[in-house]
Amino acid sequence: MKPVNDLDYVEMYAEALKNDNRLFAQQKELIDSQMQASSSLFRNMFGEDFATEARMYLRKRGVLKPLGAE
């Protein structure tokens, strides 16, 4: 089967996973690596007091309402 669109690639990968369970380990490593990178990025961006710093950042961007606003 030659993939034509994105869904074809998903179907091919699902079939490969069904036939070779070692691919699950690769997928887990990839996800763990992405989570570690995201964690590092946000820790560097917001510091150790993540919740407070993240809220301040989101308020500055207008995503969260300012303190005291209804």
C-alpha positions as CSV (number, residue, x, y, z in Angstrom):
1,M,0.0,0.0,0.0
2,K,1.4,3.3,-1.0
3,P,0.3,6.1,1.3
4,V,-1.7,8.9,-0.3
5,N,-2.7,11.1,2.6
6,D,-2.0,11.4,6.3
7,L,-4.7,8.9,7.3
8,D,-2.9,6.3,5.1
9,Y,0.2,6.8,7.2
10,V,-1.7,6.4,10.4
11,E,-3.3,3.2,9.1
12,M,0.1,1.9,8.1
13,Y,1.7,2.7,11.4
14,A,-1.2,1.1,13.3
15,E,-0.8,-2.1,11.3
16,A,3.0,-2.0,11.9
17,L,2.3,-1.7,15.7
18,K,0.0,-4.6,15.6
19,N,2.6,-6.7,13.9
20,D,5.7,-5.6,15.9
21,N,5.2,-4.8,19.6
22,R,8.8,-3.3,19.8
23,L,7.4,-0.2,18.2
24,F,5.5,0.6,21.4
25,A,8.8,1.0,23.2
26,Q,9.9,3.4,20.5
27,Q,6.7,5.4,20.8
28,K,7.0,5.5,24.6
29,E,10.6,6.8,24.4
30,L,9.5,9.5,21.9
31,I,6.6,10.6,24.2
32,D,8.8,10.6,27.3
33,S,11.4,12.6,25.5
34,Q,8.9,15.2,24.4
35,M,7.5,15.4,27.9
36,Q,10.9,15.9,29.4
37,A,11.7,18.7,26.8
38,S,8.4,20.4,27.5
39,S,9.0,20.2,31.2
40,S,12.5,21.7,30.8
41,L,11.2,24.5,28.6
42,F,8.5,25.5,31.0
43,R,10.8,25.3,34.0
44,N,13.3,27.6,32.3
45,M,10.5,29.9,31.2
46,F,8.6,30.2,34.5
47,G,11.1,29.1,37.2
48,E,10.5,27.0,40.2
49,D,7.2,28.7,41.2
50,F,5.6,27.5,38.0
51,A,1.9,28.1,38.9
52,T,2.4,31.8,40.0
53,E,4.8,32.6,37.1
54,A,2.5,30.9,34.5
55,R,-0.5,32.8,35.8
56,M,1.3,36.1,35.6
57,Y,2.4,35.3,32.0
58,L,-1.1,34.3,31.0
59,R,-2.5,37.5,32.5
60,K,0.0,39.6,30.6
61,R,-1.1,37.9,27.4
62,G,-4.8,38.5,28.2
63,V,-5.6,34.8,28.5
64,L,-6.5,35.1,32.1
65,K,-8.4,38.0,33.7
66,P,-6.4,40.3,35.9
67,L,-6.7,39.8,39.6
68,G,-9.8,41.3,41.0
69,A,-11.6,41.4,37.7
70,E,-15.0,39.7,37.4
